[in-house]
């Protein structure tokens, strides 16, 4: 079975894809499961934000804004 961009299993033919879309639409299967890396990344971001001072967060945000506008 072919793999999608994030490694998910996808049917190769049009009929198989249509059946999969119908199963997702009816709730028979769930398509958007989060990986463990996503969950651990969010937990790490919360822990980091909690440990930073307001001044440190402001400095990080200022640098990020400057990088976007350069």
Protein Blocks (a to p, Z undefined) as FASTA:
>chain_A
ZZdfkopacdfbfklmmmmmmmmmnomacfbbccfklmmmmmmmmmmmmmpcfklmmmmm
mmmmmmmmZZ
